[in-house]
Amino acid sequence: MAALTIFLGAPLSPGHIIIVLAIILLLFGGKKIPELMKGLGSGVKEFKNASKDDQPADKKDETKE
């Protein structure tokens, strides 16, 4: 949150978040947002699986025991 404060110059209030969400809704429409969230979720899931595969061999052996 501190990074957002530095970047934006002020903390985000609930009003700011509502405005941003309204703009996103206007840009993409109500039907497209669930598809975007599904794609985002699958991307995060794939990233987690890839990061698990990148563990060093000695840590993989420890997790199996």
Biopython code that builds the backbone (N, CA, C, O; Angstrom):
import numpy as np
from Bio.PDB.StructureBuilder import StructureBuilder

atoms = [
    (1, "MET", "N", (0.828, -1.185, 0.000)),
    (1, "MET", "CA", (0.000, 0.000, 0.000)),
    (1, "MET", "C", (0.873, 1.248, 0.000)),
    (1, "MET", "O", (0.484, 2.280, -0.547)),
    (2, "ALA", "N", (2.050, 1.158, 0.611)),
    (2, "ALA", "CA", (2.948, 2.307, 0.648)),
    (2, "ALA", "C", (3.417, 2.663, -0.760)),
    (2, "ALA", "O", (3.609, 3.839, -1.072)),
    (3, "ALA", "N", (3.602, 1.658, -1.608)),
    (3, "ALA", "CA", (4.028, 1.925, -2.981)),
    (3, "ALA", "C", (2.954, 2.706, -3.724)),
    (3, "ALA", "O", (3.275, 3.599, -4.508)),
    (4, "LEU", "N", (1.676, 2.383, -3.491)),
    (4, "LEU", "CA", (0.601, 3.132, -4.129)),
    (4, "LEU", "C", (0.567, 4.571, -3.632)),
    (4, "LEU", "O", (0.301, 5.494, -4.402)),
    (5, "THR", "N", (0.833, 4.758, -2.355)),
    (5, "THR", "CA", (0.843, 6.106, -1.800)),
    (5, "THR", "C", (1.952, 6.931, -2.436)),
    (5, "THR", "O", (1.754, 8.101, -2.763)),
    (6, "ILE", "N", (3.115, 6.322, -2.610)),
    (6, "ILE", "CA", (4.231, 7.035, -3.232)),
    (6, "ILE", "C", (3.915, 7.319, -4.697)),
    (6, "ILE", "O", (4.172, 8.418, -5.189)),
    (7, "PHE", "N", (3.358, 6.330, -5.394)),
    (7, "PHE", "CA", (3.072, 6.480, -6.818)),
    (7, "PHE", "C", (1.963, 7.488, -7.081)),
    (7, "PHE", "O", (2.083, 8.326, -7.974)),
    (8, "LEU", "N", (0.891, 7.410, -6.312)),
    (8, "LEU", "CA", (-0.260, 8.268, -6.548)),
    (8, "LEU", "C", (-0.207, 9.582, -5.771)),
    (8, "LEU", "O", (-0.881, 10.543, -6.142)),
    (9, "GLY", "N", (0.564, 9.635, -4.723)),
    (9, "GLY", "CA", (0.664, 10.845, -3.934)),
    (9, "GLY", "C", (-0.334, 10.906, -2.790)),
    (9, "GLY", "O", (-0.207, 11.758, -1.911)),
    (10, "ALA", "N", (-1.315, 10.027, -2.781)),
    (10, "ALA", "CA", (-2.310, 9.994, -1.704)),
    (10, "ALA", "C", (-2.880, 8.581, -1.627)),
    (10, "ALA", "O", (-2.927, 7.873, -2.632)),
    (11, "PRO", "N", (-3.308, 8.174, -0.450)),
    (11, "PRO", "CA", (-3.901, 6.835, -0.351)),
    (11, "PRO", "C", (-5.234, 6.756, -1.105)),
    (11, "PRO", "O", (-5.933, 7.756, -1.266)),
    (12, "LEU", "N", (-5.563, 5.565, -1.554)),
    (12, "LEU", "CA", (-6.826, 5.369, -2.271)),
    (12, "LEU", "C", (-7.982, 5.315, -1.279)),
    (12, "LEU", "O", (-7.922, 4.605, -0.276)),
    (13, "SER", "N", (-9.008, 6.057, -1.566)),
    (13, "SER", "CA", (-10.203, 6.018, -0.725)),
    (13, "SER", "C", (-11.236, 5.114, -1.407)),
    (13, "SER", "O", (-11.091, 4.793, -2.587)),
    (14, "PRO", "N", (-12.265, 4.707, -0.682)),
    (14, "PRO", "CA", (-13.305, 3.879, -1.309)),
    (14, "PRO", "C", (-13.953, 4.568, -2.517)),
    (14, "PRO", "O", (-14.370, 3.900, -3.464)),
    (15, "GLY", "N", (-14.035, 5.886, -2.483)),
    (15, "GLY", "CA", (-14.595, 6.620, -3.620)),
    (15, "GLY", "C", (-13.760, 6.459, -4.880)),
    (15, "GLY", "O", (-14.301, 6.312, -5.976)),
    (16, "HIS", "N", (-12.436, 6.486, -4.722)),
    (16, "HIS", "CA", (-11.542, 6.292, -5.859)),
    (16, "HIS", "C", (-11.714, 4.901, -6.459)),
    (16, "HIS", "O", (-11.765, 4.733, -7.677)),
    (17, "ILE", "N", (-11.801, 3.916, -5.584)),
    (17, "ILE", "CA", (-11.939, 2.531, -6.054)),
    (17, "ILE", "C", (-13.253, 2.359, -6.805)),
    (17, "ILE", "O", (-13.286, 1.676, -7.829)),
    (18, "ILE", "N", (-14.335, 2.961, -6.320)),
    (18, "ILE", "CA", (-15.636, 2.867, -6.995)),
    (18, "ILE", "C", (-15.573, 3.515, -8.374)),
    (18, "ILE", "O", (-16.134, 2.987, -9.334)),
    (19, "ILE", "N", (-14.898, 4.647, -8.478)),
    (19, "ILE", "CA", (-14.769, 5.317, -9.773)),
    (19, "ILE", "C", (-13.984, 4.453, -10.752)),
    (19, "ILE", "O", (-14.371, 4.332, -11.914)),
    (20, "VAL", "N", (-12.899, 3.857, -10.304)),
    (20, "VAL", "CA", (-12.091, 2.999, -11.165)),
    (20, "VAL", "C", (-12.901, 1.792, -11.623)),
    (20, "VAL", "O", (-12.855, 1.426, -12.797)),
    (21, "LEU", "N", (-13.643, 1.173, -10.709)),
    (21, "LEU", "CA", (-14.466, 0.017, -11.078)),
    (21, "LEU", "C", (-15.566, 0.405, -12.066)),
    (21, "LEU", "O", (-15.882, -0.368, -12.970)),
    (22, "ALA", "N", (-16.145, 1.579, -11.906)),
    (22, "ALA", "CA", (-17.173, 2.049, -12.838)),
    (22, "ALA", "C", (-16.587, 2.265, -14.230)),
    (22, "ALA", "O", (-17.221, 1.931, -15.231)),
    (23, "ILE", "N", (-15.391, 2.817, -14.295)),
    (23, "ILE", "CA", (-14.739, 3.021, -15.593)),
    (23, "ILE", "C", (-14.436, 1.683, -16.255)),
    (23, "ILE", "O", (-14.630, 1.531, -17.461)),
    (24, "ILE", "N", (-13.964, 0.714, -15.481)),
    (24, "ILE", "CA", (-13.693, -0.618, -16.028)),
    (24, "ILE", "C", (-14.977, -1.241, -16.551)),
    (24, "ILE", "O", (-14.977, -1.847, -17.622)),
    (25, "LEU", "N", (-16.067, -1.100, -15.812)),
    (25, "LEU", "CA", (-17.354, -1.638, -16.240)),
    (25, "LEU", "C", (-17.804, -0.985, -17.551)),
    (25, "LEU", "O", (-18.322, -1.666, -18.436)),
    (26, "LEU", "N", (-17.612, 0.310, -17.675)),
    (26, "LEU", "CA", (-17.995, 1.002, -18.908)),
    (26, "LEU", "C", (-17.128, 0.584, -20.094)),
    (26, "LEU", "O", (-17.622, 0.453, -21.214)),
    (27, "LEU", "N", (-15.842, 0.376, -19.847)),
    (27, "LEU", "CA", (-14.943, 0.013, -20.935)),
    (27, "LEU", "C", (-15.175, -1.403, -21.452)),
    (27, "LEU", "O", (-15.191, -1.630, -22.662)),
    (28, "PHE", "N", (-15.353, -2.347, -20.543)),
    (28, "PHE", "CA", (-15.427, -3.742, -20.944)),
    (28, "PHE", "C", (-16.840, -4.293, -21.003)),
    (28, "PHE", "O", (-17.076, -5.267, -21.719)),
    (29, "GLY", "N", (-17.776, -3.722, -20.294)),
    (29, "GLY", "CA", (-19.143, -4.227, -20.279)),
    (29, "GLY", "C", (-19.309, -5.350, -19.276)),
    (29, "GLY", "O", (-18.339, -5.980, -18.856)),
    (30, "GLY", "N", (-20.541, -5.587, -18.904)),
    (30, "GLY", "CA", (-20.841, -6.575, -17.867)),
    (30, "GLY", "C", (-20.597, -8.011, -18.287)),
    (30, "GLY", "O", (-20.289, -8.854, -17.444)),
    (31, "LYS", "N", (-20.727, -8.308, -19.569)),
    (31, "LYS", "CA", (-20.561, -9.692, -20.028)),
    (31, "LYS", "C", (-19.097, -10.079, -20.168)),
    (31, "LYS", "O", (-18.756, -11.256, -20.052)),
    (32, "LYS", "N", (-18.243, -9.125, -20.410)),
    (32, "LYS", "CA", (-16.833, -9.430, -20.655)),
    (32, "LYS", "C", (-16.026, -9.565, -19.366)),
    (32, "LYS", "O", (-15.000, -10.245, -19.359)),
    (33, "ILE", "N", (-16.464, -8.936, -18.277)),
    (33, "ILE", "CA", (-15.693, -8.929, -17.031)),
    (33, "ILE", "C", (-15.518, -10.337, -16.440)),
    (33, "ILE", "O", (-14.411, -10.654, -16.007)),
    (34, "PRO", "N", (-16.552, -11.202, -16.398)),
    (34, "PRO", "CA", (-16.303, -12.554, -15.875)),
    (34, "PRO", "C", (-15.269, -13.336, -16.694)),
    (34, "PRO", "O", (-14.491, -14.112, -16.139)),
    (35, "GLU", "N", (-15.268, -13.128, -18.007)),
    (35, "GLU", "CA", (-14.271, -13.798, -18.842)),
    (35, "GLU", "C", (-12.863, -13.292, -18.517)),
    (35, "GLU", "O", (-11.910, -14.071, -18.472)),
    (36, "LEU", "N", (-12.744, -11.990, -18.293)),
    (36, "LEU", "CA", (-11.442, -11.423, -17.925)),
    (36, "LEU", "C", (-10.960, -11.969, -16.585)),
    (36, "LEU", "O", (-9.783, -12.297, -16.434)),
    (37, "MET", "N", (-11.865, -12.068, -15.611)),
    (37, "MET", "CA", (-11.488, -12.575, -14.288)),
    (37, "MET", "C", (-11.109, -14.055, -14.363)),
    (37, "MET", "O", (-10.194, -14.499, -13.669)),
    (38, "LYS", "N", (-11.810, -14.813, -15.202)),
    (38, "LYS", "CA", (-11.485, -16.229, -15.373)),
    (38, "LYS", "C", (-10.087, -16.375, -15.968)),
    (38, "LYS", "O", (-9.306, -17.220, -15.530)),
    (39, "GLY", "N", (-9.779, -15.558, -16.958)),
    (39, "GLY", "CA", (-8.450, -15.577, -17.557)),
    (39, "GLY", "C", (-7.374, -15.163, -16.573)),
    (39, "GLY", "O", (-6.290, -15.745, -16.550)),
    (40, "LEU", "N", (-7.667, -14.160, -15.760)),
    (40, "LEU", "CA", (-6.717, -13.714, -14.748)),
    (40, "LEU", "C", (-6.476, -14.811, -13.708)),
    (40, "LEU", "O", (-5.340, -15.046, -13.295)),
    (41, "GLY", "N", (-7.549, -15.475, -13.292)),
    (41, "GLY", "CA", (-7.419, -16.563, -12.311)),
    (41, "GLY", "C", (-6.606, -17.724, -12.845)),
    (41, "GLY", "O", (-5.780, -18.287, -12.127)),
    (42, "SER", "N", (-6.831, -18.088, -14.099)),
    (42, "SER", "CA", (-6.060, -19.196, -14.674)),
    (42, "SER", "C", (-4.602, -18.797, -14.855)),
    (42, "SER", "O", (-3.711, -19.638, -14.733)),
    (43, "GLY", "N", (-4.349, -17.525, -15.143)),
    (43, "GLY", "CA", (-2.968, -17.064, -15.255)),
    (43, "GLY", "C", (-2.239, -17.122, -13.924)),
    (43, "GLY", "O", (-1.071, -17.509, -13.868)),
    (44, "VAL", "N", (-2.925, -16.739, -12.847)),
    (44, "VAL", "CA", (-2.324, -16.808, -11.508)),
    (44, "VAL", "C", (-2.065, -18.258, -11.121)),
    (44, "VAL", "O", (-1.026, -18.578, -10.544)),
    (45, "LYS", "N", (-3.014, -19.133, -11.442)),
    (45, "LYS", "CA", (-2.852, -20.559, -11.133)),
    (45, "LYS", "C", (-1.655, -21.142, -11.886)),
    (45, "LYS", "O", (-0.876, -21.906, -11.314)),
    (46, "GLU", "N", (-1.506, -20.790, -13.155)),
    (46, "GLU", "CA", (-0.389, -21.264, -13.952)),
    (46, "GLU", "C", (0.934, -20.734, -13.409)),
    (46, "GLU", "O", (1.932, -21.454, -13.383)),
    (47, "PHE", "N", (0.941, -19.474, -12.975)),
    (47, "PHE", "CA", (2.147, -18.885, -12.394)),
    (47, "PHE", "C", (2.553, -19.624, -11.131)),
    (47, "PHE", "O", (3.737, -19.898, -10.930)),
    (48, "LYS", "N", (1.585, -19.954, -10.272)),
    (48, "LYS", "CA", (1.900, -20.685, -9.040)),
    (48, "LYS", "C", (2.466, -22.060, -9.356)),
    (48, "LYS", "O", (3.431, -22.497, -8.729)),
    (49, "ASN", "N", (1.867, -22.747, -10.331)),
    (49, "ASN", "CA", (2.373, -24.066, -10.707)),
    (49, "ASN", "C", (3.785, -23.970, -11.269)),
    (49, "ASN", "O", (4.625, -24.821, -10.977)),
    (50, "ALA", "N", (4.052, -22.952, -12.066)),
    (50, "ALA", "CA", (5.385, -22.786, -12.632)),
    (50, "ALA", "C", (6.400, -22.461, -11.551)),
    (50, "ALA", "O", (7.540, -22.920, -11.618)),
    (51, "SER", "N", (6.005, -21.675, -10.554)),
    (51, "SER", "CA", (6.947, -21.345, -9.484)),
    (51, "SER", "C", (7.230, -22.560, -8.610)),
    (51, "SER", "O", (8.322, -22.676, -8.054)),
    (52, "LYS", "N", (6.268, -23.464, -8.482)),
    (52, "LYS", "CA", (6.516, -24.703, -7.737)),
    (52, "LYS", "C", (7.500, -25.587, -8.501)),
    (52, "LYS", "O", (8.340, -26.250, -7.893)),
    (53, "ASP", "N", (7.399, -25.599, -9.822)),
    (53, "ASP", "CA", (8.288, -26.420, -10.644)),
    (53, "ASP", "C", (9.711, -25.884, -10.639)),
    (53, "ASP", "O", (10.644, -26.641, -10.912)),
    (54, "ASP", "N", (9.908, -24.620, -10.343)),
    (54, "ASP", "CA", (11.230, -24.008, -10.373)),
    (54, "ASP", "C", (11.991, -24.150, -9.066)),
    (54, "ASP", "O", (13.073, -23.579, -8.924)),
    (55, "GLN", "N", (11.456, -24.896, -8.108)),
    (55, "GLN", "CA", (12.163, -25.084, -6.849)),
    (55, "GLN", "C", (13.426, -25.888, -7.096)),
    (55, "GLN", "O", (13.444, -26.758, -7.967)),
    (56, "PRO", "N", (14.495, -25.609, -6.336)),
    (56, "PRO", "CA", (15.719, -26.414, -6.466)),
    (56, "PRO", "C", (15.453, -27.876, -6.122)),
    (56, "PRO", "O", (14.522, -28.185, -5.378)),
    (57, "ALA", "N", (16.263, -28.762, -6.660)),
    (57, "ALA", "CA", (16.055, -30.202, -6.497)),
    (57, "ALA", "C", (16.104, -30.620, -5.029)),
    (57, "ALA", "O", (15.331, -31.486, -4.619)),
    (58, "ASP", "N", (16.990, -30.029, -4.228)),
    (58, "ASP", "CA", (17.073, -30.432, -2.829)),
    (58, "ASP", "C", (15.823, -30.039, -2.042)),
    (58, "ASP", "O", (15.457, -30.747, -1.104)),
    (59, "LYS", "N", (15.165, -28.952, -2.385)),
    (59, "LYS", "CA", (13.928, -28.568, -1.697)),
    (59, "LYS", "C", (12.779, -29.455, -2.136)),
    (59, "LYS", "O", (11.883, -29.735, -1.339)),
    (60, "LYS", "N", (12.780, -29.909, -3.392)),
    (60, "LYS", "CA", (11.714, -30.815, -3.838)),
    (60, "LYS", "C", (11.775, -32.127, -3.062)),
    (60, "LYS", "O", (10.735, -32.683, -2.707)),
    (61, "ASP", "N", (12.985, -32.629, -2.795)),
    (61, "ASP", "CA", (13.128, -33.874, -2.048)),
    (61, "ASP", "C", (12.619, -33.708, -0.618)),
    (61, "ASP", "O", (12.017, -34.632, -0.071)),
    (62, "GLU", "N", (12.845, -32.565, -0.013)),
    (62, "GLU", "CA", (12.418, -32.338, 1.358)),
    (62, "GLU", "C", (10.889, -32.271, 1.435)),
    (62, "GLU", "O", (10.311, -32.720, 2.424)),
    (63, "THR", "N", (10.224, -31.722, 0.419)),
    (63, "THR", "CA", (8.789, -31.586, 0.466)),
    (63, "THR", "C", (8.073, -32.912, 0.263)),
    (63, "THR", "O", (6.925, -33.053, 0.684)),
    (64, "LYS", "N", (8.716, -33.890, -0.371)),
    (64, "LYS", "CA", (8.105, -35.184, -0.607)),
    (64, "LYS", "C", (8.074, -36.033, 0.659)),
    (64, "LYS", "O", (7.233, -36.923, 0.785)),
    (65, "GLU", "N", (8.967, -35.772, 1.581)),
    (65, "GLU", "CA", (9.036, -36.602, 2.791)),
    (65, "GLU", "C", (8.013, -36.226, 3.795)),
    (65, "GLU", "O", (7.945, -36.832, 4.864)),
]
sb = StructureBuilder()
sb.init_structure("model")
sb.init_model(0)
sb.init_chain("A")
sb.init_seg("    ")
for serial, (resi, resn, name, xyz) in enumerate(atoms, 1):
    if name == "N":
        sb.init_residue(resn, " ", resi, " ")
    sb.init_atom(name, np.array(xyz, "f"), 0.0, 1.0, " ", f" {name:<3s}", serial, name[0])
structure = sb.get_structure()
